[in-house]
Amino acid sequence: MLLPANILGILFALTSALVWGSGDFSGGFATRKANQFQVLALSALSGIGILVVCALVWGESLPSLRGAMWSMLAGVAGTVGIAALYRALSMEDAANVAPISGVIGAALPVGFSILIQGLPGTVRLAGFALAFLGIWLVSRSTAGERQISRQGFLLACLAGVGFGGFFILMALVEPGKVFTPLILARSMNFCIALLLLWSNRLPFPVFKANPIALLAGVLDAGGTVFYMLARQFTRLDIAAVLSSLYPAFTVLLASLLLKEKISPGRWVGVAICLSAIMLITI
């Protein structure tokens, strides 16, 4: 029995959040062994590799010229988001930066979707509001509170705009294309990662030195594939918001695998995210 298209899209979006959350967990673990830009370069390369294999296996052709343009712009937007986030994290507490970038990254596709598709139902709007609150609470760390600087705030906003732009721009690629648009996007990601390595005078990392970074790239690419699939079966706002719940899965993995102590506020955030899922899927 085939599932309704909207339900299938919701399942793909939740799978995207799970895989993205696992990728973030792996990437964070990988940065314990190497510089963050080296991890970015390795993960981008492994992501390209797995996407190329998938495109060949499925025999997927390149997107149209317009689709290729949107894909490459999405790659630039996503990488700008990552670079801004890394810069902001080097200046500020993660407790200040992550919630701002996370909420803006989820809110922008919602606004864009409302403009082109109209308002969703009241219950789903309430679900979106809960999701934003949940993302904020889950993303906050237990680091010591200090006032965020103006530059740090602007960088966190830029990171959110970059991530939200990635969601929107990839949604503009024609339906039916999944792997090849992502190859183009991640190729831009890799090129910018090389530029960051060069500008920081860092060597390109040896593959075998950090296999977790390679795994992070595969998982990140997988999460993006599931987001692209979700977008083809449900509204952009639903796909983007549910996919953006990935911090909840990162927190759960840290608790289960690393036995990290999770603050009560984060557990409340996880519970709110689960409540949001139920409202959005009604």
C-alpha positions in Angstrom: 0.0 0.0 0.0 1.5 3.3 -1.1 1.7 6.1 1.4 0.1 9.5 0.6 2.7 11.9 -0.9 2.6 14.3 2.0 3.2 11.6 4.6 6.1 10.3 2.4 7.5 13.8 2.3 7.3 14.1 6.1 9.0 10.8 6.6 11.8 11.8 4.2 12.2 15.1 6.1 12.4 13.4 9.5 14.9 11.0 8.0 16.9 14.0 6.8 16.9 15.4 10.3 18.1 12.1 11.7 20.9 11.7 9.2 22.0 15.4 9.4 22.0 15.1 13.1 24.3 12.1 12.9 26.5 14.0 10.4 26.8 16.9 12.8 27.6 14.6 15.6 30.4 12.9 13.5 31.7 16.3 12.3 31.9 17.6 15.8 33.8 14.5 16.9 36.1 14.8 13.9 37.1 18.4 14.9 38.7 17.0 18.0 41.4 15.6 15.8 41.8 18.2 13.1 41.1 21.9 12.3 37.5 22.6 11.4 38.3 23.7 7.9 40.2 20.5 7.3 37.2 18.6 8.4 35.0 20.7 6.1 37.3 19.9 3.1 37.3 16.1 3.9 33.6 15.9 4.5 32.8 17.9 1.3 35.0 15.5 -0.7 33.5 12.3 0.7 30.1 13.8 0.1 30.8 14.4 -3.5 32.1 10.8 -3.9 29.0 9.1 -2.5 26.7 11.4 -4.6 28.6 10.7 -7.8 28.3 6.9 -7.1 24.5 7.3 -6.5 24.0 9.4 -9.6 25.8 6.8 -11.7 23.9 3.9 -10.2 20.5 5.6 -10.7 21.6 7.0 -14.1 20.5 10.5 -13.2 21.3 13.2 -15.8 22.4 16.7 -15.1 19.8 19.3 -14.2 18.8 22.0 -16.7 20.9 25.1 -17.0 18.6 26.9 -14.6 18.6 24.0 -12.2 22.4 23.9 -12.3 22.5 27.6 -11.5 20.2 27.2 -8.5 22.3 24.2 -7.3 25.6 26.1 -7.4 24.1 29.2 -5.8 22.7 26.8 -3.0 26.2 25.4 -2.6 27.6 28.9 -2.2 24.9 29.9 0.3 25.4 26.8 2.3 29.2 27.3 2.5 28.8 30.9 3.4 26.5 29.7 6.2 29.1 27.2 7.4 32.0 29.7 7.2 30.0 32.4 9.0 29.0 29.9 11.7 32.6 28.8 12.2 33.8 32.4 12.4 31.0 33.3 14.9 31.8 30.2 17.0 35.5 31.2 17.2 34.4 34.6 18.7 31.3 33.8 20.8 29.7 31.1 23.0 27.9 28.4 21.0 25.0 29.1 23.4 24.6 32.5 21.7 25.4 31.6 18.1 23.7 28.2 17.4 20.1 29.2 18.3 20.2 32.3 16.2 21.5 30.6 13.1 19.3 27.6 13.6 16.0 29.5 14.0 16.7 31.9 11.1 17.8 29.0 8.9 14.4 27.3 9.5 12.3 30.5 9.4 13.4 31.8 6.0 12.0 28.8 4.0 8.7 29.1 5.9 8.4 32.7 4.9 9.3 31.9 1.3 6.9 29.0 1.2 4.0 31.1 2.6 4.7 33.7 -0.2 4.5 31.1 -3.0 2.1 28.5 -1.6 0.0 30.4 0.9 -0.5 29.9 4.6 -0.7 26.3 6.0 -3.3 25.4 8.5 -3.5 26.9 12.0 -2.4 23.6 13.6 0.7 23.4 11.4 1.5 27.1 12.1 1.5 26.2 15.8 3.8 23.3 15.0 6.2 25.6 13.3 6.2 28.0 16.2 6.9 25.1 18.6 9.7 23.8 16.3 11.4 27.2 16.3 11.3 27.2 20.1 12.5 23.6 20.3 15.4 24.3 17.9 16.4 27.3 20.1 16.3 25.3 23.3 18.1 22.3 21.9 20.8 24.4 20.3 21.7 26.3 23.5 24.7 24.9 25.2 25.6 25.0 28.9 28.5 27.4 28.3 28.8 30.4 30.5 26.4 33.1 29.5 28.0 36.3 28.1 26.6 39.1 26.0 27.0 38.5 22.3 28.9 41.1 20.4 27.4 43.0 17.4 29.8 41.3 15.0 29.1 37.9 16.5 25.3 38.5 16.2 25.6 39.6 12.6 27.7 36.5 11.7 25.2 34.2 13.4 22.4 35.9 11.4 24.5 35.5 8.2 24.9 31.8 9.0 21.2 31.4 9.4 20.6 33.3 6.1 23.1 31.0 4.4 21.4 27.8 5.6 17.9 29.1 4.9 19.1 30.2 1.4 20.4 26.7 0.8 16.9 25.2 1.7 15.2 27.7 -0.6 17.6 27.5 -3.6 17.7 23.7 -3.7 13.9 23.7 -3.6 13.9 25.7 -6.9 15.7 22.8 -8.8 13.3 21.0 -11.1 11.5 17.9 -9.7 13.0 14.5 -10.3 16.6 15.7 -9.9 18.3 14.7 -6.6 21.9 13.6 -6.9 23.4 15.7 -9.7 22.2 19.1 -8.3 23.8 18.1 -5.0 27.0 17.2 -6.7 27.2 20.7 -8.1 26.3 22.3 -4.7 28.9 20.2 -2.8 31.5 21.0 -5.5 31.1 24.6 -4.7 31.4 23.7 -1.0 34.6 21.8 -1.7 36.1 24.7 -3.7 35.4 27.2 -0.9 36.8 24.7 1.7 40.0 24.7 -0.3 40.0 28.5 -0.3 39.6 28.5 3.5 42.5 26.1 3.9 44.7 28.2 1.7 43.8 31.5 3.4 44.5 29.9 6.8 47.7 28.3 5.6 46.5 24.9 6.4 47.6 21.7 4.6 45.0 19.5 3.0 44.4 16.6 5.4 45.4 13.0 4.8 42.3 10.8 4.2 43.3 8.1 6.7 44.1 10.6 9.4 40.5 11.4 10.1 38.0 8.8 8.8 35.2 10.2 11.0 35.4 13.4 8.9 34.8 11.3 5.8 31.8 9.6 7.5 30.5 13.1 8.4 30.6 14.0 4.8 28.7 10.9 3.7 26.0 11.5 6.4 25.7 15.2 5.5 25.2 14.3 1.8 22.7 11.7 2.8 20.7 14.2 4.9 20.6 16.5 1.9 19.4 13.8 -0.4 16.5 13.0 2.0 15.7 16.8 2.2 15.5 16.9 -1.6 13.2 13.9 -1.6 11.0 15.5 1.1 10.7 18.7 -0.9 9.4 16.8 -3.9 6.6 15.2 -1.9 5.5 18.0 0.5 5.5 21.7 1.0 8.8 23.6 1.3 8.0 24.9 4.8 7.2 21.4 6.1 10.3 19.8 4.6 12.6 22.6 5.8 11.3 22.8 9.4 11.2 19.1 10.0 14.7 18.7 8.4 15.9 21.5 10.7 15.1 19.5 13.8 18.5 17.8 13.4 20.0 19.3 16.6 17.7 17.2 18.6 19.2 14.0 17.1 22.7 15.4 17.6 21.9 15.9 21.3 20.4 12.4 21.7 23.4 10.8 20.0 25.8 12.7 22.3 23.8 11.5 25.3 23.7 7.8 24.1 27.1 7.4 22.7 29.4 9.8 24.6 27.3 9.8 27.8 27.3 13.6 27.8 25.2 15.1 30.4 22.3 17.0 28.8 20.9 20.0 30.5 17.2 20.0 31.5 16.5 22.9 29.1 17.8 20.8 26.2 15.6 17.9 27.2 12.6 20.3 27.2 13.7 21.4 23.8 13.7 17.8 22.5 10.2 17.2 24.0 9.0 20.4 22.3 10.5 19.3 19.0 8.6 16.0 19.3 5.4 17.9 20.0 6.0 20.1 16.9 6.4 17.0 14.8 3.0 15.7 15.9 1.3 19.0 15.1 3.0 19.4 11.7 2.1 15.9 10.6 -1.6 16.2 11.4 
